[in-house]
Amino acid sequence: MNRLHATRMRKSASALPALASLLAVVLIPATLCGQTANTTPPPADQTPAPANQQPIPVETTPAPAAEGETVRLTPFEVSADQTKGYFTPNTTTGTRLANNVGDIPSEVTVIDKQQLQDTNSQNINDVMLYEAGTEGSRTYTPVTGFTETGDRMNDALAGGSDTANNLGVGGPSTLSTRVNGLGAPDNEVNNFYSLYRIPFDTYNVQSIEVDRGPNSLMFGSGSPAGIVNSSSTQAVINRLSGSASLQASSFGGYRETAELNIPLIRNHVALFLAQEFTSVGMQRQPSYDLTRRQYAAITIDPFKSHKTKITADAEFWNNTADDENTLLPQDQVTPWIASGKPMMNPVTGYITYLSTGKTVGPYVYSTTSPGYTAGLPTGTGALTSNTSPLYVTGITSSSAHFTEMWANGQFLWAFQPTQTIGSNYGGLIAAQVPTTLTASQIMVRSQFLTNSTTLPIPGVGSPLFAGGYASWNTPGVVDQNIYNSQNGPNIDGNDDVQARARTYHFDFQQNILASEKWGNLDADLAFFRQEFRDFEVFPGNGHNTGNTFYVDTNSYLQNGTPNPYGGSIYESEYQGDAFQRPEVNQNWRGMLTYGIDLRDKVPSWLSFLGHHRFMAEASTHDDYYQVWRFRATIDGGDGSYTSELYQLNNQPAIP
């Protein structure tokens, strides 16, 4: 194996020293005071609110708890109890503080858990099916990476681009989306940057916020399309609840989920557990996509004053997949049929049209090759250049890369399509290069193999058709006799992904000051980490070559025996590489917020001073990303993997 290794690290400017000093000063004394503070809640204000009074800020809105206690929400969280139907009035998206949706200067949509359940939304593409200005894979087909010659296409939903390789395309669960037509939004979990390679699932999501536009983030940089933030379900300290679900879908797919919320110490400690298993049903076989998730969250509210809150959660994610192709294979069969079904005999160097019996040639490698005809061009250009008198449409010389042929899972043979003296392709080294070539060896030196190809594309590399198309993308196979798109085999059947991820989140919230006169001072310290590991094999999609159907246009093999698969359709997979792309995403964040309402503290003519909130934040974001690429090489040994030139030098000559 050859291994190519690259490492990338992104790190934001560190603010940890200043953050640590700030939080040490305010959090430790406040925590000690919280243990001895008067736990008797102040009497509720019974004065009717003025008709024109603005909505009360979220952090002062009490949520009822058992045993007559009042649990005060911090400005860093919102309560699901405030949801009315599908409408959630408050969110932390954008500002990272609880705000009324109407007060946020950007277009925000909050999707609560009830709406997710009613629409059976399981991932981001399901969510975007029902929201304005959003598109997922069910509303458009994410095709990327095409060039003028049409040989660069990536089936994003089949998993080939799930690792943002080559052109930076994303995977089906995250980056195969668009917001306001601009592209994929940033993926966030609990308002932290999240790896798009770990798609969220709604089994442990309390709500999802879609914040559209480049102004969706008040801190840091992000996608101009906006962000999609998923808020994880947290343990509820005063509620015992649970649920389970089982779903079945087309083509043998099924999904099961279960969740349980357990108050361990009522009103003080609770545990939330959830798990999910999904097997995606697929029509074209062989294919599979299995996902397993386990999630646990704990909430600790240690004091009766409810001024301190600690939450932590962890999720384990595992995915094994060989997804079916979602795009038709590129068609290089129909042009061959339309051209009269030309077939090459690499031994004689002549092309014969199966439809008419006409022959064209000879095609030789050089002027010293057997059968050379004076005045005719030589080399592969004699066949492929449309200015050559020997040019034939629908057929071209095969790539010079070492090639293996397989059928029904069985290895057939290996060959070097074009021989080059002194090349190390196929295990040929200098000591194995014969100094004197026999007639048979000269013949092999002159041979090249062929396959079908597209017809000349007007205006793209075709002087005979100048002024044609500015760009071109090879059409897919639509002839059901060539490929049955409904029940045909999965042409991505050799792709395989094995991935796992771990996500850890910790949050410490502390109320430092809660005064009717002096306002509220709160602090928050949070940690978020993701670890991703994978092993991916993408022989068909690894280079964005997509899946293309060709015809084996060689009537004979290079050793002179008839080709039993001549005229057969095959799929070419270029450089079947394997990849490992481990990544670690780690975030720290500290926030300090102070809010005061001046409306009842100043004369009526100064009531316009209103309610104010001040916030200070320090955060770090580190992302470590590595790429390991594995490629098979031939270092000799098995004679099937050595060049024909070397084999002929050590075998009886071909008669």
C-alpha positions, 0 to 999 in steps of 0.5 A: 500500500502507498499512503499519502498523508496530509494534515490540516489544523484550524485554530481560532485566536485563544482567549482562554487566559482572560476567560479563566480569570473572568470566570474565576472571579465571578463564578466561585463566589457566586456558587458559594453564595448560592448555597446559603442564599434565601430560598424563599421566592419573592411574592409574585407581582399581581399588578396588571401589565400595561396594555402597551408593555413589551414582551417580558425578557425570557430570563425573567419568565418563571416555569412552574415546578412541583412542590410550589417551587419556582424554577428560573430560566437563565438567559442562555436557555428557553423552555419547551413549555412556551411552545404553542402548537408549532409556534415557538416564541423564543430562541437562542439562535443568532445571539446565543441568548434567549430572545423573542423571535420577533426581536432578532434582526434576521429571518429565523424559523424554529421547528419544535419537536411536535412539528418534527414528529408530525411531519416524520422529519428525521434529518435535515433534508426532511426538515427542509422539505417543509420550510420556506426558502430551503431545499433538501435532496428531496426537492433538488438533485445535488450534482456537482463536479462536471467539466466540459468533457463530462467526465467529472460527476459526483453522485452526492447522495450515493456517498461518494462526496460524503467526505467533501473530497475533491471539489469540496462537495458535502454529503447527503445528510448535511451539505446536499442542501440549499438555503435561499438558493445560496448553498449549504448552511453551516451545521451547528449543535447547541449553537456550536460549530458541528462537523457536517460529517456527523448528520443530526437525527431528530431522535434526540432533538428538542428543536431546530432553528433555521437562520437564513442569510449571512447575518445569521451569526453575530459571532465569527464567520459562517456560510452566507446561506445561514445556519441550521442549529439543532438543540439537543434534548436535555433531562427534565428534573421534574418529569418522568416520561418515555416513548418508543416508536417503530416505523417501516418503509419501502424496500425493506427499510425500518427505524426504531427509536426509544427515549426515557426521562428519569428524575433521579432526585426530584427537582435537582437531578435527572437523566435522559436516555435515547437510542435510535437504529435505522436501516434505509430501504433501497431499491437497487441492490446490493446496498445498505445504510445502517445507523446506530445512535445512543444518547445520554444527558444529565441535568443537575440543579444542586441548590434550592435557589435554582441559581446553578445549573449543570448539564452534560450530554454525550452521543455515540454514532456509528454508520455502515453504508453502501448506498445505492446510486441516485444518478443514472450512469453516464452513457457511452454505449449508445454512441457506440451503437450509433457509430456502427459498433466498431470493434478493434483487433489489437493483434492485427490493428484493424477495426471492424464494424459489426453492423456492416463488416467494413474494416479500417486500419491499420492502427500501429504504434510507430513507423517500425511496427509490423503492418505500418502503411506509409503515409498513415498516422501512427499512435493512438492519435490515429484513432482518436483525432478527428482530423486523422484519416483513420478517425472512427467515432464511438471508439477510443484508446483505453487509458494507459493505466494498469487495468484489471477486468472482473466479471461476477466477482471473479478476476479475469485478467490484467493488462497494460493497455499501452506498452512503454519500454522502460516503464515500471507499469505492471512491474516492468523494471530495467533488468526485465526490459529485453535488449532485442525484441522478437516479432511477437514482442514488437507486435505487443509493443505496437498494440493498444486496447480500446473502449467505447466513447461519446460522439464528437461534442460540438464546440468542445475540443472538436475543430470540425464542429466549431461554434457549438456548445460552450460546455457539455455534460454526458447524458445518462443511460435512458435505454432500459435495455442497457440499464434498468434504472428501477430494478437494475443493480447498484452500480455503486456496489463497490463503495463502502463507508464505515464511520463512527463519531463521539460527541461530548457537551458540558454546560455550566450556568450560574446566576450571580445577581438577581435583583429587582433594583440592580438587574440580573447578572449571569454567566455561562461556561460551555465545552463541546467536542466531536471525534470522527473516525472513518474508513471509506472505499470509493472506487467509483466516486473517489475522483468524481468520475461518476459511474460510466457504462462502456463497451469492451470494444476489443475482439481479441486479447493482447495474447491473440486469444478471442475476447469472450467479453468483446461487445459487452457493457462494463463499468469502469472504476478509476483508481479504487482508493481507500481513505481515512479522514479522522477529525476532531472538533473542539470548542470552549465558550464563556459568556457573561450577560447583564440585563436591567429594566429601567422602565420602572426605575426612572420617571415616566418621561424617561421610560423610553430607556426601556430594557437593556442587555449587555453581553461579553463572550470569549471562545475558542474553536480548534479543528484537527483534520487528517487525510490518509489515502491508500492505493494498491501498487503492483510490485511483481510476483504474480505473473498476471500482474506483470507487463505483457512485454515481460511475459512474452520475454519469458514465454514461448512466442505467439505463433 
